[in-house]
Amino acid sequence: MIQPPLDLDAVRAFTRIAELGSFTRAAEAMRTTQAAVSLKLKRLEERLGCRLVERTPRYVQLSARGEVFLEHARELLDAHDRALSVFVEARQRLTIGISDHVAGPELPALIARMNAQDPQLLIEIRIGSSGDLLQSFDRRELDTVIVRLHAGRSDGEFLTQEKFGWFAAPTWQHRAGEPLPLATMAEPCGVRAMAGQLLDAAGVPWTEVFVGGGVAAVAAAVMAGLGVAALAPRMLPFGALDVGRKLGLPDLPRLPVLLHTRVKDGRPRDALVALSAAFRSVVRG
């Protein structure tokens, strides 16, 4: 007896759940509802005769058979996409600017997920400060930017918000009576300006001891023991300590991340939706 073929949409839903670790994020990436994703997975499991995903109130985890099937599912989808690419006349280009304070160490995985969404889409990514990227966006040099909330801007689509803290190396010690040594990003940087304003308002004397051209440089200065930096926890190597409470520093707010784009439909929009869902998963995870 010939078995009916697998539903490719259901297979794609399964891979999205596996990659994003969430039915909600998978639904966002596929531009559908969580109920629809759950139904697709249920039908796929019924077709295969086994459970692929173990569901708990707190997390989603692949079953042993799900782990085995995932590699084959990806190969099936890749073969399908390659077959369709024969009929694609020209590759579409999508230029994206991502704030250095937003990109983080997960950027390679995020790019991989965008490529998996549409291997035929030519993706160009630039990293910079939120202010510079927004200016490039306004000049129509970029199709899309993902940035921190910027002073004077009220537009943009809210993606998520992220916790910040005052981080230092485990061995770093503040010398009593001396200004707080800060490692910061070069101007213009909204996080740098916010940190200085909060310290000034709290009456905490501070001085810049290191200015980096990117978050990676600032994180390196922190771990080298030069001083303290206002950063998101995921930007720092494991072992960095939040010393804000110990030093009596002002609380840092959760900072919104916004998507500004002129891309409204088509394959580039589908790729952006997948990127947004993956980014939300990274920040909240």
C-alpha positions as CSV (number, residue, x, y, z in Angstrom):
1,M,0.0,0.0,0.0
2,I,1.4,3.4,-1.0
3,Q,1.6,5.8,2.0
4,P,0.4,9.3,1.5
5,P,3.1,12.0,1.2
6,L,4.0,14.2,4.1
7,D,2.4,17.6,4.4
8,L,5.3,20.0,3.9
9,D,3.6,22.8,5.9
10,A,3.4,20.4,8.8
11,V,7.0,19.4,8.4
12,R,8.0,23.1,8.3
13,A,5.9,23.8,11.5
14,F,7.8,21.0,13.2
15,T,11.2,22.4,12.3
16,R,10.2,25.9,13.4
17,I,9.1,24.5,16.8
18,A,12.4,22.7,17.2
19,E,14.5,25.7,16.2
20,L,12.6,28.3,18.3
21,G,11.6,26.1,21.2
22,S,8.2,27.6,21.3
23,F,4.8,27.1,19.6
24,T,4.2,30.8,19.9
25,R,7.4,31.8,18.2
26,A,6.9,29.2,15.5
27,A,3.5,30.6,14.8
28,E,4.9,34.1,14.5
29,A,7.6,32.9,12.1
30,M,5.0,31.2,9.9
31,R,2.6,34.1,10.1
32,T,-0.2,31.9,11.5
33,T,-1.8,31.1,14.9
34,Q,-0.5,28.9,17.7
35,A,-3.6,26.7,17.3
36,A,-2.8,26.1,13.6
37,V,0.8,25.2,14.4
38,S,-0.4,22.7,17.0
39,L,-2.8,21.2,14.6
40,K,-0.2,20.8,11.9
41,L,2.1,19.1,14.4
42,K,-0.6,16.8,15.6
43,R,-1.5,15.7,12.1
44,L,2.2,15.1,11.3
45,E,2.6,13.0,14.5
46,E,-0.5,11.0,13.5
47,R,0.9,10.4,10.0
48,L,4.2,9.2,11.4
49,G,2.7,7.3,14.2
50,C,4.8,8.7,17.0
51,R,5.2,11.7,19.2
52,L,7.8,14.2,18.0
53,V,7.6,16.9,20.6
54,E,7.2,16.6,24.4
55,R,5.1,19.4,25.8
56,T,5.4,20.8,29.3
57,P,4.0,24.0,30.9
58,R,7.4,25.6,30.9
59,Y,9.3,24.4,27.8
60,V,9.1,22.4,24.6
61,Q,11.5,19.5,24.0
62,L,11.9,17.1,21.1
63,S,11.3,13.4,21.8
64,A,14.0,10.8,20.9
65,R,12.2,10.2,17.6
66,G,11.7,13.9,17.1
67,E,15.5,14.4,17.3
68,V,16.1,11.7,14.7
69,F,13.4,13.1,12.4
70,L,14.6,16.7,12.6
71,E,17.6,16.1,10.3
72,H,15.5,14.3,7.7
73,A,12.8,17.0,7.9
74,R,15.4,19.7,7.2
75,E,16.8,17.7,4.2
76,L,13.3,17.3,2.9
77,L,12.6,21.0,3.1
78,D,16.0,21.9,1.6
79,A,15.3,19.6,-1.4
80,H,11.9,21.2,-1.9
81,D,13.4,24.7,-1.8
82,R,16.1,23.7,-4.3
83,A,13.5,22.3,-6.7
84,L,11.6,25.6,-6.6
85,S,14.7,27.7,-7.0
86,V,15.0,26.5,-10.6
87,F,12.1,28.7,-11.5
88,V,13.3,31.8,-9.6
89,E,14.5,34.3,-12.1
90,A,16.4,36.7,-9.8
91,R,17.4,36.8,-6.2
92,Q,15.7,39.4,-4.1
93,R,17.9,41.5,-1.8
94,L,17.1,42.5,1.7
95,T,19.3,45.1,3.5
96,I,19.0,45.1,7.3
97,G,20.7,47.2,9.9
98,I,21.0,45.8,13.4
99,S,22.1,47.8,16.4
100,D,25.3,46.6,18.0
101,H,23.5,46.6,21.3
102,V,20.9,44.3,19.8
103,A,22.8,41.9,17.5
104,G,24.6,40.0,20.3
105,P,26.4,36.6,20.1
106,E,23.3,34.9,18.7
107,L,23.6,36.8,15.3
108,P,25.1,33.8,13.4
109,A,22.1,31.6,14.5
110,L,19.6,34.3,13.6
111,I,21.2,34.7,10.1
112,A,21.0,30.9,9.7
113,R,17.3,30.9,10.5
114,M,16.6,33.7,7.9
115,N,18.5,31.7,5.3
116,A,16.6,28.6,6.2
117,Q,13.4,30.6,5.7
118,D,14.4,31.6,2.2
119,P,17.8,30.4,0.8
120,Q,17.2,32.4,-2.4
121,L,17.0,35.7,-0.6
122,L,20.2,37.8,-0.7
123,I,20.6,39.2,2.8
124,E,22.9,42.1,3.5
125,I,23.4,43.0,7.2
126,R,25.1,46.0,8.6
127,I,26.0,46.6,12.3
128,G,26.1,50.0,13.8
129,S,24.7,52.4,16.4
130,S,20.9,52.8,16.6
131,G,21.2,56.5,15.7
132,D,23.4,55.9,12.6
133,L,21.3,53.1,11.4
134,L,18.1,55.1,11.7
135,Q,19.7,57.9,9.6
136,S,20.6,55.4,7.0
137,F,17.1,54.0,7.0
138,D,15.6,57.5,6.6
139,R,17.9,58.0,3.6
140,R,16.5,54.7,2.2
141,E,20.0,53.1,2.3
142,L,18.5,50.2,4.3
143,D,15.2,48.4,3.9
144,T,14.9,47.5,7.6
145,V,16.6,48.4,10.9
146,I,16.3,46.7,14.3
147,V,17.4,49.1,17.0
148,R,17.0,50.3,20.5
149,L,14.3,52.9,21.2
150,H,15.9,56.2,20.1
151,A,15.2,59.6,21.5
152,G,12.8,61.6,19.3
153,R,11.4,58.6,17.5
154,S,7.9,57.3,18.1
155,D,7.6,55.1,15.1
156,G,8.6,51.5,14.7
157,E,7.1,48.1,15.5
158,F,7.8,46.8,19.1
159,L,9.6,43.5,19.1
160,T,10.6,43.0,22.7
161,Q,12.4,44.6,25.6
162,E,15.5,43.5,27.3
163,K,16.9,43.8,30.8
164,F,20.2,45.7,31.4
165,G,22.6,45.7,34.3
166,W,25.9,47.1,35.6
167,F,28.4,44.4,34.8
168,A,32.0,43.9,36.0
169,A,34.6,41.1,36.0
170,P,34.5,38.7,39.0
171,T,37.9,39.9,40.2
172,W,37.1,43.6,39.8
173,Q,37.0,45.8,42.9
174,H,35.9,49.4,43.2
175,R,38.4,51.6,45.0
176,A,36.6,53.6,47.7
177,G,36.5,57.3,47.1
178,E,37.2,57.1,43.4
179,P,34.7,57.8,40.6
180,L,33.1,54.8,39.1
181,P,35.2,53.7,36.1
182,L,32.9,53.1,33.1
183,A,33.6,51.2,29.8
184,T,31.2,52.6,27.2
185,M,30.4,52.6,23.5
186,A,31.6,55.6,21.4
187,E,29.1,58.3,20.6
188,P,26.4,58.4,19.5
189,C,25.1,55.6,21.7
190,G,21.7,55.8,23.5
191,V,22.7,53.3,26.2
192,R,25.9,55.3,26.9
193,A,23.8,58.5,27.3
194,M,21.2,56.8,29.4
195,A,23.9,55.3,31.8
196,G,25.5,58.7,32.3
197,Q,22.2,60.5,32.9
198,L,21.1,57.9,35.5
199,L,24.4,58.1,37.4
200,D,24.4,61.9,37.3
201,A,20.8,62.0,38.6
202,A,21.7,59.6,41.4
203,G,24.8,61.7,42.4
204,V,27.2,58.9,41.5
205,P,30.6,60.3,40.3
206,W,31.9,58.4,37.3
207,T,34.6,58.6,34.6
208,E,35.1,56.9,31.3
209,V,38.1,54.6,31.3
210,F,37.5,52.8,28.0
211,V,35.5,53.7,24.8
212,G,34.9,50.9,22.4
213,G,33.8,50.9,18.8
214,G,31.4,48.0,19.5
215,V,29.8,45.9,22.3
216,A,32.3,43.2,21.9
217,A,35.1,45.6,22.7
218,V,33.3,47.0,25.7
219,A,32.6,43.4,27.0
220,A,36.3,42.6,26.5
221,A,37.3,45.7,28.6
222,V,34.9,44.7,31.3
223,M,36.3,41.1,31.5
224,A,39.8,42.6,31.5
225,G,39.0,44.3,34.8
226,L,39.0,47.9,33.5
227,G,35.7,48.9,35.0
228,V,31.9,48.6,34.8
229,A,29.6,48.7,31.8
230,A,25.8,49.0,31.3
231,L,25.0,46.0,29.1
232,A,22.5,43.3,28.5
233,P,23.5,40.0,30.2
234,R,23.6,38.1,27.0
235,M,26.3,40.4,25.6
236,L,28.9,39.3,28.2
237,P,30.9,36.1,28.7
238,F,29.7,33.7,31.4
239,G,31.1,34.8,34.8
240,A,30.5,38.5,34.5
241,L,28.7,39.9,37.6
242,D,26.0,42.5,38.0
243,V,27.4,44.8,40.6
244,G,24.7,47.4,40.5
245,R,23.0,46.5,43.8
246,K,26.4,46.0,45.6
247,L,27.6,49.5,44.6
248,G,24.2,51.2,45.1
249,L,23.9,52.1,41.4
250,P,20.6,53.3,39.9
251,D,18.4,50.6,38.4
252,L,18.6,50.4,34.6
253,P,15.3,50.1,32.8
254,R,14.3,47.4,30.4
255,L,15.0,48.8,26.9
256,P,12.6,48.3,24.0
257,V,13.8,46.9,20.7
258,L,12.0,48.2,17.6
259,L,11.7,47.1,14.0
260,H,11.6,49.9,11.4
261,T,10.9,48.6,7.9
262,R,9.5,49.5,4.5
263,V,9.1,45.8,3.6
264,K,5.4,45.0,3.7
265,D,4.9,41.8,1.9
266,G,6.4,39.0,-0.2
267,R,9.4,36.8,0.6
268,P,11.5,39.5,2.3
269,R,8.6,40.2,4.7
270,D,8.3,36.4,5.5
271,A,12.1,36.4,6.3
272,L,11.7,39.4,8.5
273,V,8.8,37.8,10.4
274,A,11.0,34.7,10.9
275,L,13.9,36.9,12.1
276,S,11.6,38.8,14.6
277,A,10.3,35.5,16.0
278,A,13.8,34.1,16.4
279,F,15.0,37.3,18.1
280,R,12.1,37.3,20.6
281,S,13.0,33.8,21.4
282,V,16.6,34.7,22.0
283,V,15.9,37.6,24.3
284,R,13.2,36.0,26.3
285,G,15.0,32.7,26.4
